[in-house]
Amino acid sequence: MSEQDPTLVRNQRSLRSSSGRIWLVVGAVLGAICAAILLLQMRNSVVHAWVGALVVAALYLAMVVVRLSVRPLRVRLAVLAALLAAMAAWTIAWLLVIIAVAV
């Protein structure tokens, strides 16, 4: 398969030509939702809820730093996508930890 094959997942416009601003907007929305979900778990474990929300905030901060500092466009967009996915994955995994601690 060639690099320009339209069926490849990595051949998306948002991973080839975006400035990265939209990734920050989507990251802020997802980060707010994830942090809110984790902070709603304070009734189960205050410490775990805050740790989870702070990691989400750190992942978003990492997105901002990458957007402002990484220069090769493809690398920047790939890292922003990975950080966005990590934010969602972290929230799901940490919710499972909070549930396990609460039981």
N, C-alpha and C positions, 0 to 999 in steps of 0.2 A: 504494500500500500504506500502510495506517495504521501508526502507531507501535505499536499493540497487536497487530499481526498475529503470530500464533503461529509462522508459518513463518520469520520473520526470525531470523538468527543472533544478532543483538544482543538479542533478546527472550528471554534465558535468566535463570532465577532467580538464578544466581550472579553475573550482571552487573547485577541490579536491587536485590537485597535482602540480599546477604551483608555481614557486618561487615568482611570482609577477612582475618579470622584464617585461614580455610581456604586463602586464597591464599598466606599466609606459610608454612603447613605444607607445602603442595605445592611451593612455591618452595624451601624448605629441603631437601626430599627430592630434587627435581630438581637443585638446586645441588650437593648432595653427590655425586650420581651424575656430573654433568658435570665437577666438579672432580677426582673420582677418575679418570675416563676421561682427562682432560687430563694429570694427574700421572703416569699410567701411560705416557705418551709421553716421559718423561724420558730413556729410552734413545735416543730419536731426537734430541731437542733439549731440554736442560735449561732454557734461557732461554725458549724458546717455550712449554714446558709450564707454567712458573711464571707467565708473563704471561697465558696463557689462564685458568689457575685464579684468578688475582687479579682478572681482569675478571669472571668468574663471581661471585666474592665481592662485588665492587663492585655488580653488578646486584642481588644479593640485598639488600645494604645499602640500595640505592635503594628496593627494595620495602618494607623496614622503615620508611624515612623517609616514603615516600608513605603508608603505612598509618597512621602517627601524625600526619601533618601536613595532608594534603589533606582538605578538608571536604565538598565536594559528593560525595555517595555515588556517583553514576554516574561521575563523573570519576575518583574514587579507584579504583573497580573496573576501569574501562577501562585506566587506567595500570598497575595491578597485572597485568592480563592481558597487556598489551603487554610489560611487563618480563619476565614469565614466558616469553613467546614469544621475546623477544630473547635470553634465557639459552640456550634450546635452539638457536636459530639461530646464535648466536655460537660455541657449542661445535662445531657441525657445520662451520661455515666455518673455524674455527681448526684443527680436525683436518685439514682439507684443506690448510691452509698448512703444518702440521707435516709431513704426508706429502710435500708438494711439496719442502720443504727437505731432507727425508731422502733423497730420490731423487737 
